[in-house]
């Protein structure tokens, strides 16, 4: 049984797309964390107040 080269190519492209999306999502999460830590360090009291509101 010969493997279907089109199927292999489609799977490779799909895997590449998934890897690129995962990398982009990781970058977005890192940027969001950096932004959150940057804003929380400048307004630490306000962040604590918001956390208290969410826990109630």
Secondary structure, 3 states (H helix, E strand, C coil): CCCCHHHHHHHHHHHHHHHHHHHHHHHHHHHHHHHHHHHHHHCHHHHHHHHHHHHC
